[in-house]
Amino acid sequence: MDDAGSEATAAMLRAEFPQVQHYRLGTGRGPAFQRNRGIKLATQKIVFPVDDDTLFVSPRTVEQTLAEFDNPRVAAVGIPFVNVRQSVAVCQRAPDADRVYAVHAFVGAAHAVRRDVFLQSGGYREHFFYMGEEGDLCLRILAAGLVTRVGRADPVHHYESPLRNLKRAAFYGRRNDILFAWHNVPTLWLLPYFFGNTFNAVRWAFWEGRCWSMLVGTASGLRTCFKRADERAPVSARIYWLSRRLKRKGPLPLDNFEAELPGDGNTAC
């Protein structure tokens, strides 16, 4: 899925990878839009919608990850990865291979997901455009009684671009924090979430020198909430607090909290 690639990219793919289906839309509508389209076009039960800066360095990673969908509660798997330009640490890896370990969300650069669950959950909210769409999707998946697992596969390498626009990241990060709350957080905890999240965002923005991007992102988030007021569909308090627990303490063994999930694992959709 090509959002705005050059003709040279298209020519290289035709010459070196003729088996690849290359969809060059050039719409500039962002990763969420393109991933939704790509997953709809896919035909297999499990899809690997990784980023353009992710490199599979082991021929075993895909096979290993497919084996980790052996539990019917598992809807997505976060694949272990290394941010090569930052450190040698392996991120998103389960503590051991003995149990299913769940987290609140996968990292978009390295994951696999059940295609039917992705589509039934509505896919990514495309107005998020960039950043935060993974956590929003994984919360809806959790509300359906399914989990995001972290795996033990051979890690992939993630080469984050040195040209990444940090101001844009600050803008969308703050904007989408607000949209996440508006769409998902139960009413009783909506204002506390806004205030707590805003405090942390202001502190981070001040430290990083990106206060203006944060303020503009906040204003954009609030405007979008008003425009999409009819789309608010918060999850239950039980699921919300379970997601918060997974975010703070995860990865956690599935058998520690499976009784809190709706469905029996075999009928969850």
Accessible surface in RSA format (square Angstrom, percent):
REM  Atomic radii and reference values for relative SASA: ProtOr
REM  Chains: A
REM  Algorithm: Lee & Richards
REM  Probe-radius: 1.40
REM  Slices: 20
REM RES _ NUM      All-atoms   Total-Side   Main-Chain    Non-polar    All polar
REM                ABS   REL    ABS   REL    ABS   REL    ABS   REL    ABS   REL
RES MET A   1    87.99  45.6  28.58  18.9  59.41 141.5  24.18  20.6  63.81  84.5
RES ASP A   2    18.49  13.0  14.24  14.2   4.25  10.0  11.24  26.5   7.25   7.2
RES ASP A   3    38.78  27.2  34.08  33.9   4.71  11.1  22.64  53.3  16.14  16.1
RES ALA A   4    85.16  78.3  48.67  75.1  36.48  83.0  55.84  78.6  29.32  77.7
RES GLY A   5    23.33  28.8   0.00   N/A  23.33  28.8  15.96  43.8   7.37  16.5
RES SER A   6    60.65  51.3  49.38  65.9  11.28  26.0  48.90 104.1  11.75  16.5
RES GLU A   7    96.00  55.1  91.93  69.6   4.06   9.7  64.20 124.2  31.79  26.0
RES ALA A   8    73.63  67.7  59.51  91.8  14.12  32.1  66.61  93.8   7.02  18.6
RES THR A   9    51.37  36.5  47.44  48.1   3.94   9.4  28.27  38.0  23.11  34.9
RES ALA A  10     5.20   4.8   5.17   8.0   0.03   0.1   5.17   7.3   0.03   0.1
RES ALA A  11    41.58  38.2  38.31  59.1   3.27   7.4  39.13  55.1   2.44   6.5
RES MET A  12    78.34  40.6  71.15  47.1   7.20  17.1  74.90  63.7   3.44   4.6
RES LEU A  13    32.79  18.3  32.40  23.2   0.39   1.0  32.63  22.9   0.16   0.4
RES ARG A  14   149.53  62.8 132.19  67.4  17.34  41.3  76.42 104.4  73.11  44.3
RES ALA A  15    82.52  75.9  46.01  71.0  36.51  83.1  56.50  79.6  26.02  68.9
RES GLU A  16   114.21  65.6  88.08  66.6  26.13  62.2  33.36  64.5  80.85  66.0
RES PHE A  17    86.64  43.3  85.42  52.9   1.22   3.2  85.42  51.8   1.22   3.5
RES PRO A  18   105.21  76.7  75.12  68.5  30.08 109.3  79.62  65.7  25.58 159.0
RES GLN A  19   139.73  78.1 105.64  77.2  34.10  81.2  71.63 152.5  68.10  51.7
RES VAL A  20    71.78  47.2  50.85  46.0  20.93  50.4  55.43  48.2  16.34  44.3
RES GLN A  21   139.07  77.8 115.73  84.6  23.33  55.5  42.85  91.2  96.22  73.0
RES HIS A  22    58.09  31.7  27.30  19.0  30.78  78.8  19.37  20.0  38.72  45.1
RES TYR A  23    76.01  35.5  72.92  41.5   3.10   8.1  57.08  42.9  18.94  23.3
RES ARG A  24   106.42  44.7  76.61  39.1  29.80  71.0  25.54  34.9  80.88  49.0
RES LEU A  25    76.94  42.8  52.32  37.4  24.63  61.9  55.16  38.7  21.78  58.6
RES GLY A  26    46.06  56.8   0.00   N/A  46.06  56.8  14.92  40.9  31.14  69.7
RES THR A  27    65.20  46.4  33.05  33.5  32.16  76.6  41.35  55.5  23.86  36.1
RES GLY A  28    45.02  55.5   0.00   N/A  45.02  55.5  26.29  72.1  18.74  42.0
RES ARG A  29   122.75  51.5 116.51  59.4   6.24  14.9  36.53  49.9  86.22  52.3
RES GLY A  30     3.63   4.5   0.00   N/A   3.63   4.5   3.63   9.9   0.00   0.0
RES PRO A  31    53.29  38.8  45.61  41.6   7.67  27.9  52.79  43.6   0.50   3.1
RES ALA A  32     0.00   0.0   0.00   0.0   0.00   0.0   0.00   0.0   0.00   0.0
RES PHE A  33    11.64   5.8  11.64   7.2   0.00   0.0  11.64   7.1   0.00   0.0
RES GLN A  34    10.53   5.9  10.53   7.7   0.00   0.0  10.53  22.4   0.00   0.0
RES ARG A  35    25.34  10.6  20.87  10.6   4.47  10.6  16.52  22.6   8.83   5.4
RES ASN A  36     8.94   6.2   8.78   8.5   0.16   0.4   2.71   6.5   6.23   6.0
RES ARG A  37    70.15  29.5  69.32  35.3   0.83   2.0  25.73  35.2  44.42  26.9
RES GLY A  38    17.80  22.0   0.00   N/A  17.80  22.0  11.42  31.4   6.38  14.3
RES ILE A  39     4.45   2.5   3.90   2.9   0.56   1.3   4.45   3.2   0.00   0.0
RES LYS A  40   118.68  57.9 104.71  64.2  13.96  33.2  59.74  53.8  58.94  62.8
RES LEU A  41    89.24  49.7  67.39  48.2  21.85  54.9  70.53  49.5  18.71  50.4
RES ALA A  42    30.41  28.0  16.93  26.1  13.48  30.7  28.49  40.1   1.91   5.1
RES THR A  43   118.38  84.2  86.54  87.7  31.84  75.9  71.09  95.5  47.29  71.5
RES GLN A  44   125.48  70.2 122.96  89.9   2.52   6.0  46.60  99.2  78.88  59.8
RES LYS A  45   178.58  87.1 169.87 104.2   8.71  20.7 117.52 105.8  61.06  65.0
RES ILE A  46    28.77  16.4  18.16  13.5  10.61  25.6  18.16  13.1  10.61  28.8
RES VAL A  47    14.07   9.3  10.86   9.8   3.21   7.7  14.07  12.2   0.00   0.0
RES PHE A  48    48.73  24.4  26.91  16.7  21.83  56.8  27.45  16.6  21.28  60.9
RES PRO A  49    19.79  14.4   6.70   6.1  13.10  47.6  19.78  16.3   0.02   0.1
RES VAL A  50    47.31  31.1  24.80  22.5  22.51  54.2  24.80  21.6  22.51  61.0
RES ASP A  51    45.87  32.1  36.45  36.3   9.42  22.3  12.25  28.8  33.62  33.5
RES ASP A  52   151.73 106.3 105.34 104.8  46.39 109.7  53.53 126.0  98.20  97.9
RES ASP A  53    39.64  27.8  30.03  29.9   9.61  22.7  22.89  53.9  16.75  16.7
RES THR A  54    20.03  14.2   0.00   0.0  20.03  47.7   0.48   0.6  19.56  29.6
RES LEU A  55    91.10  50.7  90.46  64.7   0.64   1.6  91.10  64.0   0.00   0.0
RES PHE A  56    69.14  34.6  47.15  29.2  21.98  57.2  47.15  28.6  21.98  62.9
RES VAL A  57    73.32  48.2  37.22  33.7  36.10  87.0  45.16  39.2  28.16  76.4
RES SER A  58    19.70  16.6  13.34  17.8   6.36  14.6  13.43  28.6   6.27   8.8
RES PRO A  59   134.00  97.7  95.20  86.8  38.81 141.1 108.59  89.7  25.41 157.9
RES ARG A  60   135.87  57.0 135.48  69.1   0.38   0.9  46.06  63.0  89.80  54.4
RES THR A  61     0.20   0.1   0.00   0.0   0.20   0.5   0.00   0.0   0.20   0.3
RES VAL A  62    62.86  41.4  62.19  56.3   0.67   1.6  62.19  54.0   0.67   1.8
RES GLU A  63   127.18  73.0 122.41  92.6   4.77  11.4  46.18  89.3  81.00  66.1
RES GLN A  64    37.26  20.8  30.31  22.2   6.95  16.5  26.02  55.4  11.24   8.5
RES THR A  65     0.24   0.2   0.24   0.2   0.00   0.0   0.00   0.0   0.24   0.4
RES LEU A  66    80.05  44.6  68.95  49.3  11.11  27.9  69.25  48.6  10.81  29.1
RES ALA A  67    67.83  62.4  48.62  75.0  19.22  43.7  61.35  86.4   6.48  17.2
RES GLU A  68    20.17  11.6  19.47  14.7   0.70   1.7  11.89  23.0   8.28   6.8
RES PHE A  69    19.07   9.5   6.29   3.9  12.78  33.3   7.10   4.3  11.97  34.3
RES ASP A  70   111.92  78.4  72.63  72.3  39.29  92.9  41.94  98.7  69.98  69.8
RES ASN A  71    39.54  27.3  36.76  35.5   2.78   6.7   5.83  14.0  33.71  32.6
RES PRO A  72    72.15  52.6  56.14  51.2  16.01  58.2  63.18  52.2   8.98  55.8
RES ARG A  73     7.86   3.3   7.86   4.0   0.00   0.0   1.03   1.4   6.83   4.1
RES VAL A  74     0.13   0.1   0.00   0.0   0.13   0.3   0.00   0.0   0.13   0.4
RES ALA A  75     0.01   0.0   0.00   0.0   0.01   0.0   0.01   0.0   0.00   0.0
RES ALA A  76     0.00   0.0   0.00   0.0   0.00   0.0   0.00   0.0   0.00   0.0
RES VAL A  77     0.16   0.1   0.16   0.1   0.00   0.0   0.16   0.1   0.00   0.0
RES GLY A  78     0.00   0.0   0.00   N/A   0.00   0.0   0.00   0.0   0.00   0.0
RES ILE A  79     0.23   0.1   0.12   0.1   0.12   0.3   0.23   0.2   0.00   0.0
RES PRO A  80     0.24   0.2   0.24   0.2   0.00   0.0   0.24   0.2   0.00   0.0
RES PHE A  81     8.50   4.3   8.50   5.3   0.00   0.0   8.50   5.2   0.00   0.0
RES VAL A  82    15.61  10.3  15.61  14.1   0.00   0.0  15.61  13.6   0.00   0.0
RES ASN A  83    28.02  19.3  27.65  26.7   0.37   0.9   2.82   6.8  25.20  24.4
RES VAL A  84    54.70  36.0  36.37  32.9  18.33  44.2  37.15  32.3  17.56  47.6
RES ARG A  85   137.62  57.8  98.34  50.1  39.28  93.5  46.09  63.0  91.52  55.5
RES GLN A  86   113.21  63.3  75.44  55.1  37.77  89.9  38.68  82.3  74.53  56.5
RES SER A  87    57.51  48.6  43.85  58.5  13.67  31.5  45.18  96.2  12.33  17.3
RES VAL A  88   140.52  92.5 127.32 115.3  13.20  31.8 127.99 111.2  12.52  34.0
RES ALA A  89    57.01  52.4  46.68  72.0  10.33  23.5  56.40  79.4   0.61   1.6
RES VAL A  90    54.03  35.6  27.12  24.6  26.91  64.9  27.12  23.6  26.91  73.0
RES CYS A  91    45.13  34.1  38.98  43.5   6.15  14.5  16.97  43.0  28.16  30.4
RES GLN A  92    28.26  15.8   7.85   5.7  20.40  48.6  16.59  35.3  11.67   8.9
RES ARG A  93    96.82  40.7  77.69  39.6  19.14  45.6  19.33  26.4  77.49  47.0
RES ALA A  94     3.37   3.1   2.46   3.8   0.91   2.1   2.46   3.5   0.91   2.4
RES PRO A  95    80.12  58.4  45.23  41.2  34.90 126.9  57.39  47.4  22.73 141.3
RES ASP A  96    45.86  32.1  43.63  43.4   2.23   5.3  23.99  56.5  21.87  21.8
RES ALA A  97    79.25  72.9  48.83  75.4  30.41  69.2  51.80  72.9  27.45  72.7
RES ASP A  98   126.96  88.9  92.75  92.3  34.21  80.9  27.67  65.1  99.28  99.0
RES ARG A  99   107.91  45.3  99.15  50.5   8.75  20.8  38.18  52.2  69.72  42.3
RES VAL A 100    21.90  14.4  17.88  16.2   4.02   9.7  17.88  15.5   4.02  10.9
RES TYR A 101    12.84   6.0  12.62   7.2   0.22   0.6   6.23   4.7   6.61   8.1
RES ALA A 102     0.07   0.1   0.07   0.1   0.00   0.0   0.07   0.1   0.00   0.0
RES VAL A 103    21.54  14.2  17.98  16.3   3.56   8.6  17.98  15.6   3.56   9.7
RES HIS A 104    60.18  32.9  53.09  36.9   7.09  18.1  38.18  39.3  22.00  25.6
RES ALA A 105    15.78  14.5   6.27   9.7   9.51  21.6   6.27   8.8   9.51  25.2
RES PHE A 106     6.11   3.1   0.50   0.3   5.61  14.6   0.50   0.3   5.61  16.1
RES VAL A 107    66.69  43.9  63.59  57.6   3.09   7.5  66.69  57.9   0.00   0.0
RES GLY A 108     2.65   3.3   0.00   N/A   2.65   3.3   1.36   3.7   1.29   2.9
RES ALA A 109     4.46   4.1   2.85   4.4   1.62   3.7   2.85   4.0   1.62   4.3
RES ALA A 110     0.15   0.1   0.12   0.2   0.03   0.1   0.15   0.2   0.00   0.0
RES HIS A 111     0.64   0.4   0.64   0.4   0.00   0.0   0.00   0.0   0.64   0.7
RES ALA A 112     0.00   0.0   0.00   0.0   0.00   0.0   0.00   0.0   0.00   0.0
RES VAL A 113     0.70   0.5   0.70   0.6   0.00   0.0   0.70   0.6   0.00   0.0
RES ARG A 114    54.03  22.7  54.03  27.5   0.00   0.0  13.53  18.5  40.51  24.5
RES ARG A 115    59.82  25.1  59.82  30.5   0.00   0.0   2.34   3.2  57.47  34.8
RES ASP A 116    79.49  55.7  73.45  73.1   6.04  14.3  34.49  81.2  45.00  44.9
RES VAL A 117     7.66   5.0   7.65   6.9   0.01   0.0   7.65   6.6   0.01   0.0
RES PHE A 118     1.82   0.9   1.82   1.1   0.00   0.0   1.82   1.1   0.00   0.0
RES LEU A 119    61.02  34.0  42.96  30.7  18.07  45.4  44.37  31.2  16.65  44.8
RES GLN A 120   115.39  64.5  75.46  55.2  39.93  95.1  47.26 100.6  68.14  51.7
RES SER A 121    24.77  20.9   5.69   7.6  19.08  44.0  12.23  26.0  12.55  17.6
RES GLY A 122    57.49  70.9   0.00   N/A  57.49  70.9  34.34  94.2  23.15  51.9
RES GLY A 123     3.39   4.2   0.00   N/A   3.39   4.2   2.97   8.2   0.42   0.9
RES TYR A 124     4.49   2.1   0.44   0.2   4.05  10.5   0.04   0.0   4.45   5.5
RES ARG A 125    43.55  18.3  37.74  19.2   5.81  13.8  17.83  24.4  25.72  15.6
RES GLU A 126    47.44  27.2  36.32  27.5  11.11  26.5  20.52  39.7  26.91  22.0
RES HIS A 127    30.87  16.9  16.65  11.6  14.21  36.4  22.76  23.5   8.11   9.4
RES PHE A 128     0.38   0.2   0.38   0.2   0.00   0.0   0.38   0.2   0.00   0.0
RES PHE A 129    46.61  23.3  46.61  28.9   0.00   0.0  46.61  28.3   0.00   0.0
RES TYR A 130    31.73  14.8  31.67  18.0   0.07   0.2  27.97  21.0   3.76   4.6
RES MET A 131    59.51  30.8  50.30  33.3   9.20  21.9  57.66  49.0   1.84   2.4
RES GLY A 132    38.82  47.9   0.00   N/A  38.82  47.9  29.75  81.6   9.07  20.3
RES GLU A 133     5.14   3.0   4.98   3.8   0.16   0.4   0.39   0.8   4.75   3.9
RES GLU A 134    29.76  17.1  29.76  22.5   0.00   0.0   4.64   9.0  25.12  20.5
RES GLY A 135    19.42  23.9   0.00   N/A  19.42  23.9  13.96  38.3   5.46  12.2
RES ASP A 136     0.14   0.1   0.14   0.1   0.00   0.0   0.00   0.0   0.14   0.1
RES LEU A 137     0.21   0.1   0.21   0.2   0.00   0.0   0.21   0.1   0.00   0.0
RES CYS A 138     3.59   2.7   0.47   0.5   3.12   7.3   0.47   1.2   3.12   3.4
RES LEU A 139     2.90   1.6   1.83   1.3   1.06   2.7   2.88   2.0   0.02   0.0
RES ARG A 140    41.87  17.6  35.59  18.1   6.28  15.0  31.15  42.6  10.72   6.5
RES ILE A 141     0.35   0.2   0.35   0.3   0.00   0.0   0.35   0.3   0.00   0.0
RES LEU A 142     8.67   4.8   8.52   6.1   0.15   0.4   8.59   6.0   0.08   0.2
RES ALA A 143    38.24  35.2  21.95  33.9  16.30  37.1  22.22  31.3  16.03  42.5
RES ALA A 144    33.68  31.0  15.79  24.4  17.89  40.7  26.57  37.4   7.11  18.8
RES GLY A 145     0.00   0.0   0.00   N/A   0.00   0.0   0.00   0.0   0.00   0.0
RES LEU A 146     4.57   2.5   4.54   3.2   0.03   0.1   4.54   3.2   0.03   0.1
RES VAL A 147     1.52   1.0   0.44   0.4   1.08   2.6   1.52   1.3   0.00   0.0
RES THR A 148     4.15   3.0   1.58   1.6   2.57   6.1   0.55   0.7   3.61   5.5
RES ARG A 149    25.91  10.9  25.91  13.2   0.00   0.0   0.00   0.0  25.91  15.7
RES VAL A 150     4.01   2.6   3.24   2.9   0.77   1.9   3.24   2.8   0.77   2.1
RES GLY A 151     0.41   0.5   0.00   N/A   0.41   0.5   0.41   1.1   0.00   0.0
RES ARG A 152   102.64  43.1  81.43  41.5  21.21  50.5  19.93  27.2  82.71  50.1
RES ALA A 153     1.07   1.0   0.12   0.2   0.95   2.2   0.85   1.2   0.22   0.6
RES ASP A 154    39.23  27.5  38.22  38.0   1.01   2.4   9.29  21.9  29.94  29.9
RES PRO A 155    29.09  21.2  28.77  26.2   0.31   1.1  28.77  23.8   0.31   1.9
RES VAL A 156     0.25   0.2   0.25   0.2   0.00   0.0   0.25   0.2   0.00   0.0
RES HIS A 157    51.17  28.0  51.17  35.6   0.00   0.0  33.62  34.6  17.55  20.4
RES HIS A 158    20.87  11.4  20.55  14.3   0.32   0.8  16.95  17.5   3.92   4.6
RES TYR A 159    70.60  33.0  68.27  38.8   2.33   6.1  45.49  34.2  25.11  31.0
RES GLU A 160    47.18  27.1  44.58  33.7   2.60   6.2   8.77  17.0  38.40  31.4
RES SER A 161    50.96  43.1  43.75  58.4   7.21  16.6  35.57  75.8  15.39  21.6
RES PRO A 162   107.67  78.5  67.74  61.8  39.93 145.1  79.71  65.8  27.96 173.8
RES LEU A 163   161.04  89.7 134.99  96.6  26.05  65.5 140.43  98.6  20.60  55.4
RES ARG A 164    91.38  38.4  70.85  36.1  20.54  48.9  28.49  38.9  62.90  38.1
RES ASN A 165    82.72  57.0  70.65  68.3  12.07  29.1  22.33  53.8  60.38  58.4
RES LEU A 166    88.62  49.4  83.16  59.5   5.46  13.7  83.26  58.5   5.37  14.4
RES LYS A 167   146.04  71.2 144.35  88.6   1.70   4.0  86.93  78.2  59.12  63.0
RES ARG A 168   105.18  44.2  98.93  50.4   6.25  14.9  34.44  47.1  70.74  42.9
RES ALA A 169    11.74  10.8   9.98  15.4   1.76   4.0  10.18  14.3   1.55   4.1
RES ALA A 170     5.59   5.1   0.00   0.0   5.59  12.7   2.96   4.2   2.63   7.0
RES PHE A 171    44.49  22.3  44.49  27.6   0.00   0.0  44.49  27.0   0.00   0.0
RES TYR A 172    39.47  18.4  39.47  22.5   0.00   0.0   7.53   5.7  31.94  39.4
RES GLY A 173    18.80  23.2   0.00   N/A  18.80  23.2  17.53  48.1   1.27   2.9
RES ARG A 174     9.33   3.9   5.32   2.7   4.01   9.5   4.31   5.9   5.01   3.0
RES ARG A 175    25.19  10.6  25.19  12.8   0.00   0.0   0.14   0.2  25.05  15.2
RES ASN A 176     3.63   2.5   2.08   2.0   1.55   3.7   2.54   6.1   1.09   1.1
RES ASP A 177    51.57  36.1  50.88  50.6   0.69   1.6   0.55   1.3  51.02  50.9
RES ILE A 178     2.64   1.5   1.90   1.4   0.74   1.8   2.64   1.9   0.00   0.0
RES LEU A 179     0.62   0.3   0.62   0.4   0.00   0.0   0.62   0.4   0.00   0.0
RES PHE A 180    38.23  19.1  38.23  23.7   0.00   0.0  38.23  23.2   0.00   0.0
RES ALA A 181     0.00   0.0   0.00   0.0   0.00   0.0   0.00   0.0   0.00   0.0
RES TRP A 182    52.74  21.2  52.74  25.5   0.00   0.0  52.74  28.1   0.00   0.0
RES HIS A 183     0.26   0.1   0.26   0.2   0.00   0.0   0.00   0.0   0.26   0.3
RES ASN A 184     0.95   0.7   0.95   0.9   0.00   0.0   0.00   0.0   0.95   0.9
RES VAL A 185     0.00   0.0   0.00   0.0   0.00   0.0   0.00   0.0   0.00   0.0
RES PRO A 186    13.79  10.1  12.69  11.6   1.10   4.0  13.79  11.4   0.00   0.0
RES THR A 187   103.24  73.4  91.21  92.5  12.03  28.7  71.87  96.5  31.37  47.4
RES LEU A 188   135.22  75.3 116.17  83.1  19.05  47.9 122.01  85.7  13.21  35.5
RES TRP A 189    68.96  27.7  68.70  33.3   0.26   0.6  50.22  26.8  18.74  30.4
RES LEU A 190    19.39  10.8  19.39  13.9   0.00   0.0  19.39  13.6   0.00   0.0
RES LEU A 191   111.64  62.2 111.49  79.8   0.14   0.4 111.49  78.3   0.14   0.4
RES PRO A 192    77.95  56.8  63.39  57.8  14.56  52.9  69.91  57.7   8.04  50.0
RES TYR A 193    26.14  12.2  15.88   9.0  10.26  26.7  17.70  13.3   8.45  10.4
RES PHE A 194    33.90  17.0  33.73  20.9   0.17   0.4  33.90  20.6   0.00   0.0
RES PHE A 195   144.28  72.2 138.87  86.0   5.41  14.1 139.92  84.8   4.37  12.5
RES GLY A 196    35.23  43.4   0.00   N/A  35.23  43.4  34.23  93.9   1.00   2.2
RES ASN A 197    34.34  23.7  28.72  27.8   5.63  13.5   4.91  11.8  29.44  28.5
RES THR A 198    44.16  31.4  44.16  44.8   0.00   0.0  36.67  49.3   7.49  11.3
RES PHE A 199   130.22  65.2 124.74  77.3   5.48  14.3 129.54  78.5   0.68   2.0
RES ASN A 200    74.64  51.5  71.02  68.6   3.61   8.7  21.85  52.6  52.79  51.0
RES ALA A 201    15.19  14.0   8.15  12.6   7.04  16.0  14.74  20.8   0.45   1.2
RES VAL A 202    65.51  43.1  65.51  59.3   0.00   0.0  65.51  56.9   0.00   0.0
RES ARG A 203   146.65  61.6 139.19  71.0   7.47  17.8  61.00  83.4  85.66  51.9
RES TRP A 204   115.30  46.3 110.24  53.4   5.06  11.9  96.56  51.5  18.74  30.4
RES ALA A 205     0.00   0.0   0.00   0.0   0.00   0.0   0.00   0.0   0.00   0.0
RES PHE A 206   158.76  79.4 146.55  90.8  12.21  31.8 146.89  89.1  11.88  34.0
RES TRP A 207   211.17  84.7 185.12  89.6  26.05  61.2 159.87  85.2  51.30  83.2
RES GLU A 208    75.22  43.2  53.49  40.5  21.73  51.7   7.69  14.9  67.53  55.1
RES GLY A 209    65.67  81.0   0.00   N/A  65.67  81.0  34.03  93.4  31.64  70.9
RES ARG A 210    42.42  17.8  37.24  19.0   5.18  12.3   8.96  12.2  33.46  20.3
RES CYS A 211    47.24  35.7  44.90  50.1   2.34   5.5  26.05  66.0  21.19  22.9
RES TRP A 212   188.80  75.8 184.45  89.3   4.35  10.2 162.91  86.9  25.89  42.0
RES SER A 213    14.42  12.2  11.05  14.8   3.36   7.7   3.67   7.8  10.75  15.1
RES MET A 214     6.70   3.5   6.70   4.4   0.00   0.0   5.23   4.4   1.47   1.9
RES LEU A 215    97.88  54.5  92.35  66.1   5.53  13.9  92.71  65.1   5.17  13.9
RES VAL A 216    54.37  35.8  51.31  46.5   3.06   7.4  54.30  47.2   0.07   0.2
RES GLY A 217     0.00   0.0   0.00   N/A   0.00   0.0   0.00   0.0   0.00   0.0
RES THR A 218    27.56  19.6  27.56  27.9   0.00   0.0  26.91  36.1   0.65   1.0
RES ALA A 219    43.06  39.6  37.33  57.6   5.73  13.0  42.11  59.3   0.95   2.5
RES SER A 220    13.88  11.7  13.41  17.9   0.47   1.1   1.69   3.6  12.19  17.1
RES GLY A 221     0.00   0.0   0.00   N/A   0.00   0.0   0.00   0.0   0.00   0.0
RES LEU A 222    80.55  44.9  80.35  57.5   0.20   0.5  80.35  56.4   0.20   0.5
RES ARG A 223   133.01  55.8 129.98  66.3   3.03   7.2  62.13  84.9  70.88  43.0
RES THR A 224    16.18  11.5  16.18  16.4   0.00   0.0   6.55   8.8   9.63  14.6
RES CYS A 225     9.68   7.3   9.33  10.4   0.36   0.8   9.17  23.2   0.51   0.6
RES PHE A 226   167.57  83.8 150.28  93.1  17.30  45.0 151.61  91.9  15.96  45.7
RES LYS A 227   166.50  81.2 129.90  79.7  36.60  87.1  85.75  77.2  80.75  86.0
RES ARG A 228    74.86  31.4  74.56  38.0   0.30   0.7   7.57  10.3  67.29  40.8
RES ALA A 229    55.73  51.2  43.74  67.5  11.99  27.3  43.91  61.8  11.82  31.3
RES ASP A 230   133.64  93.6  93.07  92.6  40.57  95.9  51.59 121.4  82.05  81.8
RES GLU A 231    68.32  39.2  56.00  42.4  12.32  29.3  34.15  66.1  34.17  27.9
RES ARG A 232    50.12  21.0  27.95  14.2  22.16  52.8  16.28  22.3  33.83  20.5
RES ALA A 233    64.41  59.2  49.44  76.3  14.97  34.1  54.88  77.3   9.53  25.3
RES PRO A 234    57.22  41.7  34.90  31.8  22.32  81.1  34.90  28.8  22.32 138.7
RES VAL A 235    15.79  10.4   5.01   4.5  10.78  26.0  11.74  10.2   4.05  11.0
RES SER A 236    63.77  53.9  46.10  61.5  17.67  40.7  54.34 115.7   9.43  13.2
RES ALA A 237    41.05  37.7  34.98  54.0   6.07  13.8  34.98  49.3   6.07  16.1
RES ARG A 238   129.08  54.2 115.59  58.9  13.49  32.1  54.14  74.0  74.95  45.4
RES ILE A 239     5.64   3.2   5.64   4.2   0.00   0.0   5.64   4.1   0.00   0.0
RES TYR A 240     8.42   3.9   8.42   4.8   0.00   0.0   3.48   2.6   4.93   6.1
RES TRP A 241    97.49  39.1  95.55  46.2   1.94   4.6  93.41  49.8   4.09   6.6
RES LEU A 242     0.81   0.5   0.00   0.0   0.81   2.0   0.14   0.1   0.67   1.8
RES SER A 243    14.23  12.0  14.17  18.9   0.06   0.1   1.82   3.9  12.41  17.4
RES ARG A 244    81.84  34.4  80.77  41.2   1.07   2.5  11.45  15.7  70.39  42.7
RES ARG A 245    65.10  27.3  65.10  33.2   0.00   0.0  24.07  32.9  41.04  24.9
RES LEU A 246     3.56   2.0   1.20   0.9   2.36   5.9   1.20   0.8   2.36   6.3
RES LYS A 247   129.49  63.2 105.54  64.8  23.95  57.0  55.76  50.2  73.73  78.5
RES ARG A 248   145.31  61.0 106.63  54.4  38.68  92.1  69.68  95.2  75.63  45.8
RES LYS A 249   130.70  63.8 107.94  66.2  22.76  54.2  64.80  58.3  65.90  70.2
RES GLY A 250    28.18  34.8   0.00   N/A  28.18  34.8   1.22   3.3  26.96  60.4
RES PRO A 251    46.44  33.8  35.92  32.7  10.52  38.2  35.92  29.7  10.52  65.4
RES LEU A 252    29.93  16.7  29.93  21.4   0.00   0.0  29.93  21.0   0.00   0.0
RES PRO A 253    11.10   8.1  11.10  10.1   0.00   0.0  11.10   9.2   0.00   0.0
RES LEU A 254     6.86   3.8   6.41   4.6   0.45   1.1   6.41   4.5   0.45   1.2
RES ASP A 255    93.19  65.3  64.05  63.8  29.14  68.9  39.23  92.3  53.96  53.8
RES ASN A 256    97.82  67.5  65.37  63.2  32.45  78.1  19.35  46.6  78.47  75.8
RES PHE A 257     2.68   1.3   0.23   0.1   2.45   6.4   2.68   1.6   0.00   0.0
RES GLU A 258    58.68  33.7  57.31  43.4   1.37   3.3  16.62  32.1  42.06  34.3
RES ALA A 259   104.12  95.7  65.90 101.7  38.22  86.9  78.46 110.5  25.67  68.0
RES GLU A 260    52.20  30.0  50.18  38.0   2.03   4.8  28.33  54.8  23.88  19.5
RES LEU A 261     9.38   5.2   0.00   0.0   9.38  23.6   0.00   0.0   9.38  25.3
RES PRO A 262    43.98  32.1  36.76  33.5   7.23  26.3  43.97  36.3   0.01   0.1
RES GLY A 263    51.21  63.2   0.00   N/A  51.21  63.2  26.24  72.0  24.97  55.9
RES ASP A 264    87.86  61.5  65.11  64.8  22.75  53.8  40.44  95.2  47.42  47.3
RES GLY A 265     3.63   4.5   0.00   N/A   3.63   4.5   1.61   4.4   2.02   4.5
RES ASN A 266   122.34  84.4  89.44  86.4  32.90  79.2  25.69  61.8  96.65  93.4
RES THR A 267   103.84  73.9  75.98  77.0  27.86  66.4  69.79  93.7  34.05  51.5
RES ALA A 268    26.75  24.6   0.07   0.1  26.67  60.7   6.69   9.4  20.05  53.1
RES CYS A 269    86.97  65.8  73.98  82.5  12.99  30.5  34.20  86.7  52.77  56.9
END  Absolute sums over single chains surface
CHAIN  1 A    14139.3      11274.9       2864.4       8498.2       5641.1
END  Absolute sums over all chains
TOTAL         14139.3      11274.9       2864.4       8498.2       5641.1
